[in-house]
Amino acid sequence: MLIPHREPGQEEDTLARDYQRIITAVQQAARPVMAREVGEVVGVDVSVKSKLEPLRGKLLRLVDRGWLRKLPDGRFTTRL
């Protein structure tokens, strides 16, 4: 499994490099961020929707596995 469910004390280095970069981008933001903002940091061409959607999918997988949190307005943040 590329993205294991997060366990207490588990660090990001257990994830694939792409997912580590996504988590780092969210952590470095001073506030919750939209997928487009994460894409700009990790080098995705955010002007093309077909390139942004796979990133959004990765963000949602990180949310599902407990690595990130998605707010009701669609922004992403680290787990609290």
C-alpha positions in Angstrom: 0.0 0.0 0.0 1.5 3.3 -1.1 -0.3 5.2 1.7 -0.6 3.2 4.9 -3.1 4.3 7.5 -1.4 6.6 9.9 -0.5 5.1 13.3 0.5 7.0 16.4 4.2 7.9 16.1 4.4 7.1 12.4 6.4 9.6 10.4 6.0 10.8 6.8 9.2 9.0 5.7 7.1 5.8 5.5 5.3 7.3 2.5 6.4 7.5 -1.2 8.4 10.6 -2.1 5.5 12.3 -4.0 3.3 12.0 -0.9 6.1 13.3 1.4 6.4 16.4 -0.8 2.6 17.0 -0.7 2.6 16.7 3.1 5.6 19.0 3.4 3.9 21.6 1.2 0.8 21.6 3.4 2.9 21.7 6.6 4.9 24.7 5.4 1.8 26.8 4.6 0.9 29.3 7.2 -2.8 28.4 6.8 -5.0 25.7 5.3 -4.5 25.4 1.5 -6.4 24.5 -1.6 -5.1 21.8 -4.0 -4.1 24.4 -6.5 -1.7 26.0 -3.9 -0.1 22.6 -3.1 0.3 22.0 -6.9 2.2 25.3 -7.3 4.6 24.3 -4.5 5.2 20.7 -5.8 5.5 21.8 -9.4 2.2 20.7 -11.0 0.9 22.7 -13.9 -2.1 24.1 -12.1 -3.4 25.8 -15.2 -4.4 22.4 -16.7 -7.3 20.8 -14.9 -6.3 17.3 -16.0 -2.9 17.8 -14.2 -4.5 19.1 -11.0 -7.1 16.4 -10.6 -4.5 13.6 -9.9 -3.0 15.8 -7.2 -6.4 16.4 -5.6 -6.8 12.6 -5.6 -3.5 12.1 -3.8 -4.6 14.8 -1.2 -7.9 12.9 -0.6 -6.0 9.6 -0.2 -3.9 11.3 2.4 -7.0 12.5 4.2 -8.6 9.0 4.0 -5.5 7.4 5.6 -5.3 10.0 8.4 -2.3 12.0 7.2 -4.1 15.2 6.4 -7.4 16.8 7.2 -9.9 18.3 4.7 -11.9 21.3 5.9 -15.6 21.8 4.9 -14.6 24.6 2.5 -12.3 22.2 0.5 -9.0 23.3 1.9 -6.4 20.9 3.3 -4.4 21.1 6.6 -2.3 18.9 8.7 -4.0 16.8 11.3 -4.8 18.6 14.6 
